[in-house]
Amino acid sequence: MSQIMFYSTNGAAERVDFRQALLVGQAPDRGLYMPQRIPVLDSELLSRLSNMTYARIAHHVVKPYLGDLVPDEKLQEILNDAYNFDVPLEEVYDGKYVMRLDKGPTCSFKDFAARLMARLMQFFLSKQGRSIVILTATSGDTGSAVAHAFYRLKNVQVVVLFPRSEVTQRQRKQMTTLGENIHALAVDGKFDDCQALVKQAFADPELGHMDLSSANSINIGRLLPQAVYYFYAWSRLSPEGKPAVISVPSGNFGDLMGGLIAMRMGLSVRRFIAATNENDEFPRFMRTGTYQPIRPSKNCISNAMNVGHPSNLARLFDLYGGHMDELGVVHRQPDLQRMRQEIFAVSVSDQETRQTISDAYRRYGTILEPHGAVGWAGLARYLREVEDFSPCISLETADPAKFPEEIVRLTGVEPPLPPAMSAQDGLTEQYQEIDARYAALRTALERTLK
Ligand SMILES: *Cc1c(COP(=O)(O)O)cnc(C)c1O
């Protein structure tokens, strides 16, 4: 099996192997890494997935990209340790399922990617005797997933930037109560400001000595693990191999990219639904063929999806033969026709999101939170427009207990607090506040990491 190399979507960086792409995060030409070849899993293997554990399925999906970089047994050990929690698939009605990706330690789907990425990074770093600084921007859930995934790993410091007034108290506490190698910065700005600051730090030669790496959804190590649960869902729901319709609540489009990669790897998918909140730059692009970032991004209740220019669109365009640079400028159009065949894009307003939470509880007794509700509403919209009897799966990406006020108001029930969240309630928070200027970030980094 020849080693899969990774190229940059901007086309001006050297090809690297998985280990290099993982440790550097963003390519030096500011593009995102993509696999040069997407391996296809044969149908005999696909038919056997239904009898495998999640961690075993993960092995088959991830292994081809790693080649010989991680010995098989070590990889399985890492995967067994990373995926030690449930992945429930709940039938809501009549072949329409919700897959709950919220049972990890920080109760969002970002645990899937962060836990594997952290363990792989630790494996490579300890072999090299190297240490790095993970610098990451979060709209809520990345920061906590990354912080928990790296907590107490010896050769890694983590700096998390979050928009001060756009995260809930519980989300904030998941980042600020750990301490030790985890440093939290509250930015007086929006998520897009945090993301821009992080990008600027990566491009700053004066920080070169810090060995910065990113754990954002731009890291290829975050992306590949997100292909796994699509195979898992399909293996459990579609033993006869029928294609599925899968709805993905989307912000930075890393989750959807994982699904599209799974499809290229042989997963049988009828249609993906890309459901955004009112930050509808992608649905508008799909309709009009013109891409226009939303600045500033809109503040919706599905706060982890308040993204006005999704970083993974560079990958998505690349997958369909286009080229979008890191600023969102389109240099070559993707194959829009094929995109429309494979992806149904919808934007869901806050009002519709709230209505969906309330209806899902009233009609089916299903508790959704705002992100999962955007996905579910997107699926409902699709099913009204397209006659389709395929199994349908909508991703629930966070635990409803992260958004208690909204859910109590809409359903009258208090979502039960998972043990992982009640444990942090009494802990002390530690974080620095900075304004959204690059100079402020640099000072904070130099002070924190000296
Ligand atoms: C990050 C996040 C999303 C969006 O995922 P992307 O990969 O950025 O599209 C959706 N829901 C929740 C709860 C999240 O934390």
The ligand as an SDF file (V2000), in Angstrom:
LIG
                    3D

 15 15  0  0  0  0  0  0  0  0999 V2000
  -18.7080   22.8380   15.9390 C   0  0  0  0  0  0  0  0  0  0  0  0
  -20.1130   22.4790   16.0670 C   0  0  0  0  0  0  0  0  0  0  0  0
  -20.9460   22.3690   14.9470 C   0  0  0  0  0  0  0  0  0  0  0  0
  -20.4770   22.7040   13.5560 C   0  0  0  0  0  0  0  0  0  0  0  0
  -19.5380   21.7720   13.0780 O   0  0  0  0  0  0  0  0  0  0  0  0
  -18.6080   22.1850   11.8540 P   0  0  0  0  0  0  0  0  0  0  0  0
  -17.7060   21.0330   11.6610 O   0  0  0  0  0  0  0  0  0  0  0  0
  -17.8730   23.4240   12.2820 O   0  0  0  0  0  0  0  0  0  0  0  0
  -19.4980   22.4420   10.7090 O   0  0  0  0  0  0  0  0  0  0  0  0
  -22.2460   21.9640   15.1420 C   0  0  0  0  0  0  0  0  0  0  0  0
  -22.7270   21.7090   16.3660 N   0  0  0  0  0  0  0  0  0  0  0  0
  -21.9670   21.8150   17.4650 C   0  0  0  0  0  0  0  0  0  0  0  0
  -22.5720   21.5330   18.7800 C   0  0  0  0  0  0  0  0  0  0  0  0
  -20.6370   22.1910   17.3610 C   0  0  0  0  0  0  0  0  0  0  0  0
  -19.9000   22.2960   18.4620 O   0  0  0  0  0  0  0  0  0  0  0  0
  1  2  1  0
  2  3  1  0
  2 14  2  0
  3  4  1  0
  3 10  2  0
  4  5  1  0
  5  6  1  0
  6  7  2  0
  6  8  1  0
  6  9  1  0
 10 11  1  0
 11 12  2  0
 12 13  1  0
 12 14  1  0
 14 15  1  0
M  END
$$$$
